[in-house]
Amino acid sequence: MTDNVTTISAGQADHVTRGLTVTEHGETATVVATISQVYATNVEDLWNACTSTERLPRWFGPVSGDLELGGRYRIEGNADGTIEACEPPSRVKVTWEFAGNISWVTLRITEDDDGARLTLEHETTEDFPSDFWTTYGPGATGVGWDLAFLGLALHIATGASKPPEGSEWERSEAAREFIADSSRRWADASVAAGTPEDAARAAERRTTAFYTGQEVE
C-alpha cells in the first residue's frame, strides 16, 4: 500500500491543473478554486467512484444521508450540505457547510482522449481579504482537494483504498513533499490571480506547516 501511494504521489501533482479566480464586490469577494485531472477510466466509472457510497470511503470519506436531488448529505468528520444539482453522469453541485460557513462545490465529469476528466470547483463568497485568507490563502482547502484527487488516482489505478489516518505514508517524507508541492502550486495560482508574491508565499509556508504539523519556517 505505502509503495503504491508513494509511487503515484511522486508524479501526481503534474497530472493536476489548478486555477483561482477572485472577483471583488466592494468589501466582499467571490473566490472560485478549480482543480482538474484526467483519469484512465470512462465517464460512467468515474461518476460511480464519485457518487457511490461504497466507493467514496475508499478514496475520500464515508458519506451518508438522503443522496438525491434536494437531499442532505454528510461526510464523516468533514462537511455536510444539500444536493442542489444531480445530472448523471456529468454534474453534481452541493452546498459545502463546514465550521459554520457555507460554500458551494461542483463536480463535472467529461470525456477526454485519455479517459475521463474530473473538474471540481469550490466557490466561496466572503469578506475579503479575511484573516483566514490572509493567513492561509487558497491552499487551506486546495491541499485537501489535492489529497482527495491523489486518493482517487490511487483507487482508479490500483483499486486500492487510500491510506488510513495515522498511516505510515502520512508520516513519510513522500507525504510531506506532496503537501509542500501542492501548497506551492496553490500559491502560484494565488499569485496568478493577483495576490502579491510575498503574501502568497507567506500563506504557502503557513499552509504547509499546518498540514504537516511543523513549525512555520
PEJO-V615746 format. One record per residue. N is the residue number from 1. PHI is phi as a letter, one per 30 degrees, with the letter a starting at -180 (* if undefined). OMEGA is omega in radians with two decimals (none if undefined). D_CENTER is the distance of its C-alpha to the mean C-alpha in whole Angstrom. Layout:
BEGIN
n={N:N}
phi={PHI:PHI}
omega={OMEGA:OMEGA}
d_center={D_CENTER:D_CENTER}
END
This chain:
BEGIN
n={1:2:3:4:5:6:7:8:9:10:11:12:13:14:15:16:17:18:19:20:21:22:23:24:25:26:27:28:29:30:31:32:33:34:35:36:37:38:39:40:41:42:43:44:45:46:47:48:49:50:51:52:53:54:55:56:57:58:59:60:61:62:63:64:65:66:67:68:69:70:71:72:73:74:75:76:77:78:79:80:81:82:83:84:85:86:87:88:89:90:91:92:93:94:95:96:97:98:99:100:101:102:103:104:105:106:107:108:109:110:111:112:113:114:115:116:117:118:119:120:121:122:123:124:125:126:127:128:129:130:131:132:133:134:135:136:137:138:139:140:141:142:143:144:145:146:147:148:149:150:151:152:153:154:155:156:157:158:159:160:161:162:163:164:165:166:167:168:169:170:171:172:173:174:175:176:177:178:179:180:181:182:183:184:185:186:187:188:189:190:191:192:193:194:195:196:197:198:199:200:201:202:203:204:205:206:207:208:209:210:211:212:213:214:215:216:217}
phi={*:d:d:d:d:d:d:d:d:d:c:d:e:d:d:c:c:b:b:b:b:b:c:d:b:i:c:b:a:c:c:b:c:b:b:b:a:c:c:d:a:c:e:d:d:d:e:d:d:d:b:d:d:d:c:e:d:d:b:b:l:d:b:b:k:c:d:a:e:i:d:c:b:b:c:e:i:b:c:b:l:c:d:c:a:b:b:d:c:b:a:b:b:b:d:c:c:b:h:i:c:c:b:b:b:b:c:b:b:b:d:b:e:c:k:b:c:c:b:c:c:c:c:b:b:a:e:b:d:d:d:d:d:d:d:c:i:d:d:e:c:d:d:d:d:d:d:d:d:d:e:d:d:d:d:d:d:b:i:d:c:d:d:d:e:i:d:e:d:e:c:d:d:d:d:d:d:d:d:d:d:d:e:d:d:d:d:e:d:d:d:d:d:j:d:e:e:d:d:d:d:d:d:e:d:d:d:e:d:d:d:c:i:c:d:d:d}
omega={-3.12:3.13:-3.14:-3.07:3.09:3.13:-3.11:-3.12:-3.09:-3.13:-3.01:-3.04:-3.11:3.12:-3.05:2.97:-3.10:3.11:-3.13:2.99:3.12:3.14:-3.05:3.11:-3.08:-3.11:3.08:3.12:2.96:-3.11:3.12:3.04:-3.10:3.07:-3.00:3.12:3.02:3.11:-3.10:3.10:3.11:-3.07:-3.07:3.14:3.13:3.06:-3.14:3.13:-3.07:-3.05:-3.10:3.11:3.07:-3.07:-3.11:3.13:-3.07:-3.14:-3.08:3.13:3.11:-3.12:3.11:3.08:3.14:-2.93:3.06:-3.09:-3.12:-3.12:3.09:3.09:3.05:3.05:-3.06:3.12:-3.08:-3.02:2.89:-3.13:-3.09:3.08:-3.04:3.10:3.09:-3.05:-3.12:-0.09:-2.94:-3.01:2.98:3.02:-3.12:2.88:-3.12:-3.01:-3.03:3.08:3.09:3.13:3.12:3.00:-3.05:3.10:3.09:3.02:3.05:3.12:-3.10:3.06:3.08:-3.14:-3.09:3.14:3.13:-3.09:2.99:3.07:3.13:3.05:3.09:-3.03:3.07:3.00:-2.97:2.95:-3.02:-0.07:3.10:3.11:-3.12:3.12:3.14:-3.10:-2.97:-3.12:-3.06:3.13:-3.13:3.06:-3.08:3.12:3.08:3.10:3.07:3.12:3.08:3.12:3.04:3.10:3.12:3.11:3.10:-3.10:-3.12:-3.05:-2.99:-3.04:-3.10:3.05:3.10:3.08:3.13:3.09:-3.14:-3.10:3.09:-3.11:-3.13:-3.12:-3.02:3.05:3.11:3.12:3.13:3.11:3.12:-3.13:-3.14:3.13:3.09:-3.14:3.12:-3.10:3.04:3.04:3.05:3.13:3.12:3.09:3.13:3.14:3.05:3.11:3.08:-3.06:-3.07:3.12:3.14:-3.12:3.07:3.08:3.09:-3.11:-3.13:3.11:3.12:3.14:-3.14:-3.07:-3.10:-3.14:-3.12:3.10:3.06:-3.13:none}
d_center={22:21:23:20:17:19:20:17:15:17:17:13:12:15:14:11:12:10:12:13:16:18:21:23:25:28:26:23:20:18:15:12:9:9:7:9:11:15:15:19:20:21:19:21:20:16:17:18:15:13:16:18:18:20:17:14:15:15:12:10:12:16:16:19:21:23:21:22:22:23:22:20:18:17:14:16:15:13:13:15:16:18:18:19:19:19:21:21:20:18:16:15:15:14:15:12:15:14:17:19:17:16:14:13:10:11:11:13:15:18:20:20:23:22:20:17:15:11:10:8:9:8:12:14:18:19:22:21:21:21:21:18:17:19:19:15:14:11:9:10:6:5:6:5:1:5:7:6:7:9:10:11:13:15:16:16:18:20:20:19:17:15:17:17:17:20:20:22:19:17:20:21:21:19:16:17:17:14:12:15:14:10:12:15:13:11:15:16:14:15:19:19:18:21:20:23:23:24:22:19:20:21:17:16:19:18:14:15:18:16:14:17:19:21:23:23:25}
END
